[in-house]
Amino acid sequence: MDLKIRDRVALITGATGGMGFETAKILADEGVKLVLSDLDIETLEKEASSLPTDLIWIKADCTDQSEIDAMVKEAYGKFGKIDIVIHTAGITGAKGHPLEMSDEDYKEAWEIDFLSAVKIARATFPKMRENEWGRFVCITSENAVQPYWEEATYNTAKAALAAFVKNLSYQEAAHGILCNTVSPAFVETAMTDGMMEKRAEELGVSFDEAVKSFLDEERPGIVQKRRGRADEVAAVIALVVSERASYMNGGNVRVDGGAVQSVQN
């Protein structure tokens, strides 16, 4: 399917591996020019060099407004515009009883999983408004609407992110900018690899056994009994930022294998 976004310019944060890089691959095939950002610049450079499109890669801390502003300035110097912003960078954060989490635990998740999106929007929306066309997509999580008790720091940050993007959608559509979220659940990424490695160690089982027990005990809604693939999420992200989704605004798309056991978002 032609997504009708050839020669658009997309900024992708958290672009090393996982959902960010899989999305970059799809957009590159669609003729989209890319601005790829991650803290792991060595890996990013190695991966990005294989993509068949005009692109740049930039090391930037998405919690630092000055670094974001510098990244956006460099992107404009190269391409003259940014049409699409895909914010995938995030962490799981500290886990445990909500009242036993420290202020710093909450602040870490808040800064990385929520405020980073605010800062990126501040830096990119003014020019997208001038151009009267834009797409802004943030990766939230099932946790935003179905919080798990031991993940309070992550739950609250992702719920705030979902609300923020919805807030933006009310005003920005008048400027041609459509704002949406995509909510994956238990996808094969470095983040969930780390979760399962820790679980395997705690239970004294293999990695695969840790995944299986997690699905059985913690994610009964995923009846396919497997983790999702990053490319399965990326395909949805690519559609949402395309001209094919030009009537989608303020929405959330789940790519969660049924993890959220509700008909509501």
C-alpha positions in Angstrom: 0.0 0.0 0.0 1.3 3.5 -0.9 1.0 5.5 2.3 1.2 8.7 0.3 4.0 10.2 2.4 6.9 10.1 0.0 9.5 12.9 0.5 8.0 13.7 4.0 10.6 14.0 6.8 10.1 12.0 9.9 11.8 12.4 13.3 11.9 9.2 15.3 13.2 9.1 18.9 14.4 5.9 20.5 15.4 4.8 17.1 17.9 2.1 18.0 16.4 -1.3 17.6 12.8 -2.3 18.5 9.8 -0.4 17.4 11.6 2.8 16.5 14.0 1.2 14.0 11.3 -1.1 12.5 9.2 2.0 11.9 12.2 3.7 10.3 12.6 0.7 7.9 9.0 0.9 6.8 9.1 4.7 6.3 12.4 4.5 4.4 10.7 2.0 2.0 7.9 4.6 1.5 10.4 7.2 0.5 10.4 9.2 3.7 13.5 11.1 4.8 14.6 10.3 8.3 15.9 12.1 11.4 16.8 9.3 13.8 17.6 10.0 17.5 18.9 7.9 20.3 21.4 8.1 23.1 23.2 4.9 21.8 24.7 6.7 18.8 27.2 4.0 17.9 24.5 1.4 17.5 22.2 3.9 15.8 24.9 4.8 13.2 25.5 1.1 12.5 21.8 0.3 12.0 20.9 3.5 10.2 23.5 3.2 7.5 21.6 0.3 6.0 18.4 2.2 5.4 17.6 3.1 1.7 16.8 6.7 2.1 18.2 10.2 2.8 18.8 10.4 6.6 20.7 11.8 9.5 21.3 10.3 13.0 21.7 12.5 16.1 22.5 11.7 19.7 20.0 13.6 21.9 18.7 13.3 25.4 15.0 13.7 25.1 14.7 15.0 28.7 16.9 18.0 27.8 15.1 20.8 26.0 18.3 22.3 24.7 19.4 19.0 23.2 16.0 18.6 21.6 16.1 22.1 20.2 19.6 21.5 18.8 18.4 18.3 17.2 15.5 19.9 15.5 17.7 22.8 14.3 20.1 20.3 12.7 17.2 18.5 11.1 15.9 21.7 9.6 19.4 22.5 8.4 19.5 19.2 6.5 15.9 18.9 5.2 14.2 22.2 5.8 11.3 20.7 7.6 9.9 18.0 9.9 6.5 16.6 9.0 6.2 13.6 11.2 7.2 13.1 14.8 7.3 9.5 16.3 8.2 9.5 19.9 9.1 5.9 21.0 11.8 6.6 23.7 10.9 5.4 27.1 11.7 3.3 30.2 9.8 0.9 32.4 11.0 2.6 35.5 11.2 1.3 39.1 8.7 -1.3 40.2 7.2 -2.2 43.6 4.5 -1.0 45.9 3.3 2.4 44.8 4.0 3.9 48.3 7.4 2.4 48.5 8.6 4.1 45.3 10.7 7.2 46.0 10.1 10.7 44.6 13.1 10.1 42.4 11.6 6.9 41.0 8.4 8.8 40.0 10.4 11.7 38.7 12.6 9.5 36.5 9.6 7.9 34.7 7.8 11.3 34.5 10.8 13.0 32.9 11.5 10.2 30.4 8.1 8.8 29.6 6.0 12.0 29.8 7.8 15.3 29.8 10.1 14.3 27.0 7.0 14.3 24.7 6.0 17.8 25.8 9.5 19.1 25.1 9.6 17.4 21.6 6.2 18.9 20.8 7.3 22.4 21.8 10.3 22.1 19.5 8.5 20.7 16.4 5.0 22.0 16.4 5.6 25.7 15.5 7.1 24.9 12.0 4.6 22.1 11.4 1.8 24.7 12.0 3.4 27.0 9.4 3.5 24.1 6.9 -0.1 23.2 7.8 0.6 19.5 7.8 2.0 17.3 10.5 1.7 14.0 12.4 2.6 13.5 16.0 2.5 9.9 17.4 3.6 8.8 20.9 4.0 5.3 22.1 2.0 4.8 25.3 1.1 1.3 26.7 -1.6 -0.9 27.8 -0.6 0.4 31.3 -2.1 3.8 30.5 -5.6 2.2 30.7 -5.0 -1.1 32.5 -2.4 -0.3 35.2 -0.6 -3.1 36.9 -0.2 -2.6 40.6 3.6 -2.9 40.8 4.3 -0.5 37.9 2.9 2.7 39.3 5.8 5.0 38.1 5.3 3.7 34.5 1.5 3.6 34.7 1.1 7.2 35.8 3.6 8.6 33.3 2.0 6.7 30.3 -1.5 7.7 31.4 -0.4 11.3 31.5 1.2 10.9 28.0 -2.1 9.6 26.6 -4.0 12.5 28.1 -1.4 15.0 26.8 -1.7 13.8 23.2 -5.5 13.9 23.4 -5.3 17.4 24.7 -3.1 18.4 21.7 -5.5 16.9 19.2 -8.2 19.4 20.1 -6.3 22.5 18.9 -3.6 21.3 16.5 -5.9 19.8 13.9 -6.8 23.3 12.9 -3.2 23.7 11.9 -3.2 20.4 10.0 -1.4 18.5 12.7 -3.0 15.2 13.7 -2.1 13.7 17.2 -2.5 10.1 18.1 -1.1 7.3 20.3 -0.2 3.7 19.7 -0.4 1.3 22.7 1.7 -1.9 22.4 1.8 -4.6 25.1 4.6 -7.1 25.8 6.5 -6.7 22.6 9.9 -8.2 21.8 12.2 -5.3 22.7 15.3 -4.7 24.8 12.9 -3.4 27.6 10.9 -6.6 27.8 14.0 -8.7 27.3 15.4 -7.2 30.5 12.1 -7.8 32.3 12.2 -11.5 31.4 15.8 -11.9 32.1 15.2 -10.6 35.6 12.2 -12.8 36.0 14.1 -15.9 34.8 16.8 -15.2 37.4 14.3 -14.7 40.2 12.4 -17.8 39.4 15.4 -20.0 38.5 14.0 -20.8 35.1 15.0 -20.3 31.5 14.2 -17.2 29.5 11.5 -18.9 27.5 9.9 -20.4 30.7 9.9 -16.9 32.2 8.0 -15.6 29.2 5.5 -18.4 29.3 4.8 -18.0 33.0 4.5 -14.3 32.6 1.9 -14.7 29.9 0.0 -17.2 31.9 0.0 -15.4 35.2 0.3 -11.7 34.3 -1.2 -11.2 30.8 -4.1 -13.7 30.4 -5.7 -11.5 27.7 -2.9 -12.3 25.3 -4.5 -15.5 24.1 -1.9 -15.9 21.3 0.5 -16.8 24.1 3.5 -14.9 22.7 5.2 -11.6 22.8 4.4 -9.2 19.9 7.0 -8.3 17.3 8.4 -4.8 16.9 7.5 -4.9 13.2 3.9 -5.6 14.0 3.7 -2.4 16.0 5.7 -0.5 13.4 3.2 -1.3 10.7 0.5 0.4 12.7 2.6 3.4 13.5 3.5 3.8 9.8 -0.2 3.8 8.9 -1.2 6.2 11.6 1.4 8.8 10.5 0.4 8.4 6.8 -2.0 10.3 4.6 -4.1 7.1 4.6 -5.0 8.0 8.2 -6.0 11.6 7.5 -9.2 11.3 9.5 -7.7 9.9 12.6 -7.1 12.4 15.3 -7.0 12.2 19.1 -7.2 8.4 18.9 -5.3 5.4 20.4 -4.6 2.2 18.5 -3.9 -0.9 20.6 -1.4 -3.4 19.3 -1.5 -5.6 22.4 -2.6 -9.1 21.4 -5.8 -8.6 23.5 -3.9 -7.7 26.7 -6.3 -5.0 27.6 -9.5 -6.8 28.6 -11.9 -4.0 27.8 -13.8 -2.6 24.9 -12.8 0.9 26.0 -9.4 2.6 25.4 
